[in-house]
Amino acid sequence: MNRVEQKRSKLGIWLERHNRDTDWLTRTSGLERKTIEELASNPKKSPRMITIRKILSAVKRVDPTIKVSDLWDMN
């Protein structure tokens, strides 16, 4: 059976590469599950700055060299 490809954002790809799931990020960042799941699956979704800070704080525990541009396209 073939796995259906899901659209993933840069955040979603980062989570997969580092063997983390949205539940981990929800617990670590203090953000709501719905917010994390939408940001991980929708590459067109742009978070607010406070959300970016919370997510960056959480992912820096795993990858201290991560930058905003590694997770989102900031235009």
C-alpha positions in Angstrom: 0.0 0.0 0.0 1.4 3.4 -1.0 1.6 6.2 1.5 -0.3 9.2 0.5 2.1 12.2 0.3 1.1 15.0 2.6 2.0 18.6 2.0 4.5 19.7 4.5 5.9 23.0 5.4 9.6 23.6 6.2 8.6 23.2 9.9 6.9 19.9 9.1 10.0 18.7 7.2 12.2 19.7 10.1 10.1 17.8 12.6 10.3 14.6 10.4 14.0 14.9 10.0 14.6 15.2 13.7 12.1 12.5 14.6 9.8 14.8 16.5 6.1 15.1 16.1 3.5 17.9 16.5 2.7 16.6 20.1 6.3 17.2 21.1 6.3 20.7 19.7 2.9 21.4 21.3 4.2 20.4 24.7 7.6 22.1 24.3 6.4 25.4 22.8 3.2 25.8 24.9 1.2 26.5 21.7 -2.1 24.9 20.8 -2.1 21.6 18.8 -4.2 23.1 16.0 -1.7 25.9 15.5 1.3 23.5 15.3 -0.5 21.1 13.0 -1.5 23.9 10.6 2.0 25.4 10.6 3.6 21.9 10.0 1.2 21.0 7.1 0.5 24.3 5.3 3.6 25.8 3.6 1.6 29.0 2.9 0.7 29.7 6.5 2.7 32.6 8.1 2.8 32.6 11.9 2.8 35.7 14.1 6.2 36.7 15.6 5.3 35.5 19.1 4.5 32.1 17.7 7.8 32.1 15.8 9.7 32.9 19.0 8.0 30.1 20.9 8.6 27.5 18.2 12.3 28.7 17.8 12.8 28.4 21.5 11.5 24.8 21.4 13.4 23.6 18.3 16.7 25.2 19.5 16.7 22.6 22.3 17.3 20.0 19.5 19.2 22.1 17.0 20.8 25.2 18.4 21.9 26.5 14.9 18.3 26.7 13.6 17.2 30.1 12.1 13.8 31.5 11.2 14.6 31.1 7.5 15.1 27.4 8.0 11.5 27.0 9.0 9.7 29.7 7.1 10.1 31.9 4.0 10.3 35.4 5.3 9.5 37.8 2.5 
